[in-house]
Amino acid sequence: MGDSIVSIPSILNIGFGPTTITSDLFSLIEKHSGMKHSNLKYVDRPKVDVDVTSADNSILVQLIGEIEVTPLEIGIKNFVNWAIDEKII
C-alpha cells in the first residue's frame, strides 16, 4: 500500500474565504430567517477557545480533487431555508 496523505482518522479544518466573526453569522441568519437575535446573551469567550482559526483545504483537495466553493451568505441562506422547511426554526 502506498504512502497516505493523512492518517485515518484525521481532522481537517475545511472552509473558504475570509475570517468571519460570530456576530456576522448571526446577522446573516437574522437576514435570511427574518428572526431577530436580540435575546442572545453575550458571554466571555472560553479560555480554551482560540482567537482565530483558518481553514486549509490543500489536504482535502489532494484526497478528493477540486472542491466546489459556496459563498458564506449563500450557505447560510440555504441552511436557513432548510431549517424552515424542516420546521426547525
N, C-alpha and C positions, 0 to 999 in steps of 0.2 A: 504494500500500500504506500502511496506517495506521501510527501510531506503535506500536512494540513496547514491551511492558512491560520486557522484558530482551533483551539481545542474545544471539544464539545462537552459540556455546555459552556457557552460563553455569553457574556453580556455585552451588547452593542448599544451605544448611545446614538440612536438613529434620529435624524432631523435634518432640517434645511433652513437656511435664511438667517436673518439677524436675530440676536438675542431679544427675547420678549419678556417683559415684566408681567407678573401675575395680574396686576390691576388692568393691563391691556387685554388679557384674556377674558376677564370678567366683563369688560366693556364690549368686546365682540359678542360674547354670549348674550349680553343685555340687548345689543343692537339687533341681533337676529331672532331673539326669542320674544322681544317686547316686554320682558320681565325686568324689573328694577332690582338691583342688588343692594339697596340701601340698608338692608338688615344684616349685612356682613359685619362680622366682628373682627377687627384687625388685632392681631396678637404679634408678639415678638417672634422673630424667626428662631427656630430651634438652633442651639449652638452647634449641633452636629450637621446642620444643613450647610451646603456650600454657597458662597456668594454668587458665583457664576459657573455655569457649565456650558459646554458647547458640544455639538454633535460632530461626529466624523463618520461619514458613510463609506470611506475607502474600503474597509474590510467587507462590508455588505455588498458593494459593487463587485469585489473580487469573488464573492461567494455566489451571487445570483445574476450578475450582469447589471447593465444600466437600470436605473430606477426612475419611475415617473414621480415628479415633484408636484405636490399640491400646495398652493399658497396657503398660509395660515388662515386667512379670513375665509377662504372657500372651504377649508377643512372644518372650521368652527361652524360655518353656516350649514354644511352637510350634517355635522354631528347634531346640531340643534334641531334640524328638520327631522332627523331620525328619532331623536328623543321625543319630539312632539308626536310623531306618527306612532311611536310605541307607548305613548301616554306615560312617559317617564317624567316629563315636565309639562 
